[in-house]
Amino acid sequence: PPDQAEELYELFIKETARLGVPVASGKFQAMMDVALINDGPVTLLLDS
């Protein structure tokens, strides 16, 4: 359900940032245009 998904989304962002990983986030369930610059040996494409 969307309410549980949003809670997990927010928790993932919070915990990732707590570990020191740079995090950028947007509004949950919003349509967004995202730009990416590859800077490393691996790029993962997630499409849902």
N, C-alpha and C positions, 0 to 999 in steps of 0.2 A: 504493500500500500504506500501511496505517496508520502504520508506523514512519517512512516517508519523510514522510508528511503531518505527523506530530508534529514532526519535525525542522524542516520549513519553517515551521510555526506558531511554534515557539520563535524561529527566526531572524527572522521578520517582527516579532514583539514586541520583540526585542532591537534591531533596526535602527530601528524606529519610535521607540522610547524614546531611542535614541542621537541621533536628529535633533531631540529636544526636544519631541516630541509626547506629551501625556499619554496613558498607556496603562494600561488595566485588563484583566486577563486571568483566566481560570479554568482549571480542569483540562481537559486535552484529552480530547475525546470524552464529556464529562459532559453530562447534561441540566441546563440552567440556565434560570431565569427571569430575564429582563433587563428593566429599566425604562429608559425613555428620556424625556428632557425636550428638546424641540426648542429650539435656541438659535441660529438662523441661517437663511439663505435656502434651504438645501438639506438634505434628509434622504434618505439612500439606504437602502432596505430590502433586505437580503441574506437570501435564504431558500434553504436547500439541503436 
